């Protein structure tokens, strides 16, 4: 199995970002191995914990990007850290865009941990700011409902004995 070079990893990250900016599930899925896994470790109501396999990634991102009112415009603050494990990178990033149709700005920070083998992504852990997305898209009430109903009661002061 040939070693994945740093240049190849950077190219995959650039193509990943290009797919995000175009909201192209096909371009994204084409970066993945047939049996790849894309995980969402942080709670994000409405999203599954993971997509298994290239075609599930394609379908899942197609549905997700087709339903979101967020139109990404740029990805900034990109820092790529090469991990000790060969073929693995950690990508810090901030997706900046606008909420359609209002044009209200949206900023979503996140981290991707991407493992590549033989030129294809085999595993991604996608840590995006779900709370920030819910706030930016006016879906905080939906988030609260998905978490079990009513918003939490305000914190009370501790009671002390006389």
C-alpha beads as a LAMMPS data file, in Angstrom:
LAMMPS data file: protein, C-alpha beads

162 atoms
161 bonds

1 atom types
1 bond types

-500.0 500.0 xlo xhi
-500.0 500.0 ylo yhi
-500.0 500.0 zlo zhi

Masses

1 110.0

Atoms # bond

1 1 1 0.000 0.000 0.000
2 1 1 1.658 3.281 -1.059
3 1 1 2.150 6.000 1.547
4 1 1 -0.159 9.012 1.265
5 1 1 1.962 12.160 0.935
6 1 1 1.322 15.460 2.674
7 1 1 0.663 17.051 -0.732
8 1 1 -1.958 14.390 -1.528
9 1 1 -3.671 14.975 1.834
10 1 1 -3.758 18.732 1.234
11 1 1 -5.252 18.163 -2.221
12 1 1 -7.997 15.963 -0.738
13 1 1 -8.795 18.668 1.835
14 1 1 -8.984 21.274 -0.964
15 1 1 -11.341 19.051 -2.963
16 1 1 -13.412 18.395 0.183
17 1 1 -13.726 22.156 0.710
18 1 1 -14.619 22.654 -2.961
19 1 1 -17.462 20.139 -2.620
20 1 1 -18.701 21.938 0.507
21 1 1 -18.707 25.331 -1.208
22 1 1 -20.644 23.939 -4.178
23 1 1 -22.821 21.809 -1.880
24 1 1 -22.033 18.940 -4.248
25 1 1 -22.732 15.619 -2.587
26 1 1 -21.422 13.846 -5.709
27 1 1 -18.061 15.632 -5.582
28 1 1 -17.792 14.902 -1.861
29 1 1 -18.762 11.229 -2.117
30 1 1 -16.288 10.698 -4.954
31 1 1 -13.479 11.434 -2.460
32 1 1 -14.494 8.426 -0.340
33 1 1 -13.701 4.725 -0.541
34 1 1 -16.686 2.462 -1.199
35 1 1 -16.744 1.250 2.424
36 1 1 -15.817 4.571 4.084
37 1 1 -17.408 5.961 7.221
38 1 1 -18.273 9.618 7.946
39 1 1 -19.118 10.249 11.613
40 1 1 -20.693 13.176 13.454
41 1 1 -19.458 12.674 17.051
42 1 1 -21.171 15.788 18.440
43 1 1 -24.919 15.779 18.962
44 1 1 -26.651 17.364 15.994
45 1 1 -30.406 16.718 16.049
46 1 1 -31.694 15.742 12.650
47 1 1 -28.423 14.144 11.584
48 1 1 -27.520 10.507 12.032
49 1 1 -24.436 9.648 14.053
50 1 1 -22.728 8.494 10.850
51 1 1 -22.980 7.644 7.182
52 1 1 -21.616 4.220 6.214
53 1 1 -20.305 3.761 2.703
54 1 1 -19.805 6.095 -0.238
55 1 1 -23.398 5.898 -1.443
56 1 1 -24.852 6.648 1.996
57 1 1 -22.465 9.625 2.226
58 1 1 -23.680 10.789 -1.205
59 1 1 -27.368 10.409 -0.288
60 1 1 -26.967 11.841 3.213
61 1 1 -25.084 14.930 2.123
62 1 1 -27.405 15.375 -0.854
63 1 1 -30.389 15.480 1.502
64 1 1 -28.625 17.590 4.131
65 1 1 -27.230 20.191 1.735
66 1 1 -30.472 20.243 -0.237
67 1 1 -32.442 21.115 2.901
68 1 1 -30.191 23.748 4.452
69 1 1 -30.807 27.448 3.865
70 1 1 -27.112 28.136 4.484
71 1 1 -25.174 29.070 1.361
72 1 1 -21.443 28.704 2.036
73 1 1 -19.277 31.418 0.500
74 1 1 -15.791 30.691 1.786
75 1 1 -13.859 28.483 4.159
76 1 1 -11.341 30.420 6.190
77 1 1 -9.001 29.934 9.130
78 1 1 -7.935 26.620 7.617
79 1 1 -5.126 24.925 9.493
80 1 1 -4.096 21.418 8.502
81 1 1 -2.280 19.336 11.095
82 1 1 -0.601 16.162 9.954
83 1 1 -1.188 13.453 12.518
84 1 1 1.317 10.875 13.699
85 1 1 -0.758 8.189 11.983
86 1 1 0.197 8.068 8.314
87 1 1 -2.523 9.331 5.995
88 1 1 -4.362 11.236 8.712
89 1 1 -4.940 14.982 8.986
90 1 1 -6.801 17.199 11.411
91 1 1 -8.384 20.197 9.702
92 1 1 -9.444 23.290 11.620
93 1 1 -11.807 25.444 9.592
94 1 1 -14.511 28.074 9.663
95 1 1 -17.265 27.958 7.051
96 1 1 -18.635 31.414 6.295
97 1 1 -21.780 32.008 4.307
98 1 1 -25.205 33.526 4.279
99 1 1 -28.681 32.408 5.187
100 1 1 -30.982 32.339 2.162
101 1 1 -33.073 34.316 1.412
102 1 1 -32.213 37.010 4.000
103 1 1 -28.469 37.115 3.389
104 1 1 -27.832 37.117 7.140
105 1 1 -24.219 36.050 7.775
106 1 1 -23.522 32.561 9.109
107 1 1 -20.219 31.396 10.590
108 1 1 -19.704 27.745 11.539
109 1 1 -16.400 26.608 13.042
110 1 1 -15.473 22.966 12.890
111 1 1 -12.796 20.321 12.909
112 1 1 -12.421 17.378 10.555
113 1 1 -10.277 14.336 11.259
114 1 1 -9.709 12.654 7.899
115 1 1 -7.987 9.308 7.257
116 1 1 -6.899 8.526 3.701
117 1 1 -5.742 5.235 2.204
118 1 1 -4.825 4.645 -1.434
119 1 1 -5.915 8.165 -2.363
120 1 1 -9.452 7.899 -0.936
121 1 1 -10.980 8.947 2.361
122 1 1 -11.714 5.902 4.494
123 1 1 -12.890 7.656 7.655
124 1 1 -13.934 11.175 8.658
125 1 1 -14.902 12.473 12.078
126 1 1 -16.782 15.731 11.510
127 1 1 -16.949 17.976 14.582
128 1 1 -19.183 20.891 13.575
129 1 1 -20.836 23.456 15.797
130 1 1 -24.413 22.167 15.762
131 1 1 -25.557 24.693 18.356
132 1 1 -24.133 27.500 16.216
133 1 1 -25.902 26.162 13.136
134 1 1 -29.209 25.928 15.041
135 1 1 -28.821 29.501 16.284
136 1 1 -27.845 30.876 12.851
137 1 1 -30.799 29.181 11.150
138 1 1 -33.331 30.132 13.856
139 1 1 -33.777 26.479 14.807
140 1 1 -32.913 26.675 18.513
141 1 1 -36.531 25.851 19.519
142 1 1 -36.335 22.737 17.308
143 1 1 -33.053 21.817 18.969
144 1 1 -34.553 22.194 22.443
145 1 1 -37.535 20.064 21.423
146 1 1 -35.241 17.386 19.988
147 1 1 -33.347 17.288 23.263
148 1 1 -36.422 16.453 25.261
149 1 1 -38.864 19.283 25.332
150 1 1 -38.866 22.362 27.435
151 1 1 -35.918 24.707 27.869
152 1 1 -34.063 24.250 31.121
153 1 1 -35.308 26.219 34.108
154 1 1 -33.067 29.046 35.273
155 1 1 -30.457 28.026 37.790
156 1 1 -31.504 28.521 41.413
157 1 1 -29.330 29.702 44.216
158 1 1 -28.328 26.965 46.579
159 1 1 -30.446 26.728 49.715
160 1 1 -28.531 26.966 52.937
161 1 1 -29.678 25.781 56.320
162 1 1 -30.091 28.453 59.013

Bonds

1 1 1 2
2 1 2 3
3 1 3 4
4 1 4 5
5 1 5 6
6 1 6 7
7 1 7 8
8 1 8 9
9 1 9 10
10 1 10 11
11 1 11 12
12 1 12 13
13 1 13 14
14 1 14 15
15 1 15 16
16 1 16 17
17 1 17 18
18 1 18 19
19 1 19 20
20 1 20 21
21 1 21 22
22 1 22 23
23 1 23 24
24 1 24 25
25 1 25 26
26 1 26 27
27 1 27 28
28 1 28 29
29 1 29 30
30 1 30 31
31 1 31 32
32 1 32 33
33 1 33 34
34 1 34 35
35 1 35 36
36 1 36 37
37 1 37 38
38 1 38 39
39 1 39 40
40 1 40 41
41 1 41 42
42 1 42 43
43 1 43 44
44 1 44 45
45 1 45 46
46 1 46 47
47 1 47 48
48 1 48 49
49 1 49 50
50 1 50 51
51 1 51 52
52 1 52 53
53 1 53 54
54 1 54 55
55 1 55 56
56 1 56 57
57 1 57 58
58 1 58 59
59 1 59 60
60 1 60 61
61 1 61 62
62 1 62 63
63 1 63 64
64 1 64 65
65 1 65 66
66 1 66 67
67 1 67 68
68 1 68 69
69 1 69 70
70 1 70 71
71 1 71 72
72 1 72 73
73 1 73 74
74 1 74 75
75 1 75 76
76 1 76 77
77 1 77 78
78 1 78 79
79 1 79 80
80 1 80 81
81 1 81 82
82 1 82 83
83 1 83 84
84 1 84 85
85 1 85 86
86 1 86 87
87 1 87 88
88 1 88 89
89 1 89 90
90 1 90 91
91 1 91 92
92 1 92 93
93 1 93 94
94 1 94 95
95 1 95 96
96 1 96 97
97 1 97 98
98 1 98 99
99 1 99 100
100 1 100 101
101 1 101 102
102 1 102 103
103 1 103 104
104 1 104 105
105 1 105 106
106 1 106 107
107 1 107 108
108 1 108 109
109 1 109 110
110 1 110 111
111 1 111 112
112 1 112 113
113 1 113 114
114 1 114 115
115 1 115 116
116 1 116 117
117 1 117 118
118 1 118 119
119 1 119 120
120 1 120 121
121 1 121 122
122 1 122 123
123 1 123 124
124 1 124 125
125 1 125 126
126 1 126 127
127 1 127 128
128 1 128 129
129 1 129 130
130 1 130 131
131 1 131 132
132 1 132 133
133 1 133 134
134 1 134 135
135 1 135 136
136 1 136 137
137 1 137 138
138 1 138 139
139 1 139 140
140 1 140 141
141 1 141 142
142 1 142 143
143 1 143 144
144 1 144 145
145 1 145 146
146 1 146 147
147 1 147 148
148 1 148 149
149 1 149 150
150 1 150 151
151 1 151 152
152 1 152 153
153 1 153 154
154 1 154 155
155 1 155 156
156 1 156 157
157 1 157 158
158 1 158 159
159 1 159 160
160 1 160 161
161 1 161 162
